[in-house]
Amino acid sequence: MSGQRAAALDACARRSGAELTYPFGEQAAVFKVAGKIFAIVGLERTPPQITLKCEPEHAELLRAEHASIAAGYHMNKRHWITVTLDGSLAPTTIEELIEDSFDLVAPAKR
C-alpha cells in the first residue's frame, strides 16, 4: 500500500467517532461520522485518491491552485473534491483537508 494512502487512512481513522465502512465493496474505504460520509479512500488506484467534503468556495480555489485536486468523483461536484495523492501536496495540507471534511460532516458540539 502506498505511503500516502496509508497516511490518509490513518488520518481519517484518528478522527473522533470515525467509523470505517465498505458500502461500495473492498475497493473503497468509506469513513463516516454520525452515519454521514466524510472521506472515501480508493484502495486500488495508483496513484491513490481521497474524496472529501469541502466548502464550495474553498473547493473552487483549491481546484484552481492544484492540479491534483478535482471535483468530487461520483459525488456532488460543488461540495466534494477528489485529491490525487501523487506527492504534489504536503502531508499537512492533506491532513487539513481531511480535518475540514470531518468538521463539515460531524455533529456540532453543544
N, C-alpha and C positions, 0 to 999 in steps of 0.2 A: 504494500500500500504506500502511496506517495506520502512524503513527509507533510506536505501542505494539506492533503486530505485528512491525515491523522490529526494534525493540529486543529483543523476546522471541526472535526468530530468531537475532539476533546473540549474545545471552546464552547460548543453547543451543549455538551453534556454537563459542563460545570455550572450552567445557569440554574438558579434555584427553582426547583419544581419542574425542570425539563423532563420530558418523557420521550424515549426513543421508540419509534414505531416503524413498521414496514408495510403501509397500506397499498403501496404500488408494486410490491414484490421486493426481492432481495437486491435489486439494482439501485435502490434509493433509500437512504436513511432519512426518515422524516422526524424532526424534533417538534414537539408540541409543548405548550404550557396552557393549563386550564382548558385542554381539549382543542386548542387552536394552533395551527402550524406557524412556526416562526423561522424554520430553516429546513431545506431539503438538500442533502448532500448526495451527489451522484457517486456510486461506488464502483462503476465500471469504466467510465470515460477517462481518457488521458488526453490532455491534462484534465484534472478533476474540476468540477464546478460545484458551486453552492448557490442556491436561490434563497433570497432573503427579502423580508418585508422592508419597505423604505418609504419615507415621506416623499410624495410625488415631486416636489420642487428639488429636494436633495438628490433624488434619483436622476433627474434631468442633468443636474450639474455633474454628478459622478460619471454618467454616460458620456458627457461631452469631454471630460478630462481624462478618462481612462479607457483605452481600447479593450481592456479585459472586463469591462462592465457593460452589460447589455440589458435590454428589457427582460423581465422575468420569463423564463422558458415555461410554457404551458400554464402561466399564471396571468393575472391582471397586469398588463404591461405598464400601467400607471403607478401601481402600488408595490410592485415587486421588481427586484433586479436579480440577474444571474451573473455571478462573479466567476471568471475562469481563473483558477489557481495556478497560474503559469509563472509565478515568481516576480511578476511585474509590480505587485502591490506589497507593501511592507506587512509583515505579520501583524503588527499593531493595528494597521488600518483594517485588516480583515476581522480582527478581534473586535474592533469598534463597530463595524458594520453588523456583526453578529449580535453584539450587545444592544445596538439601536433597534434591530429587528425584534429581539426579545422584549425590549421595553415597549414597543408599539403594540405587541400582542398580549403581554402579561396583564393580569388584572391590576388595576391601580391599588396601591397600598392606602389603606384608610387610617 
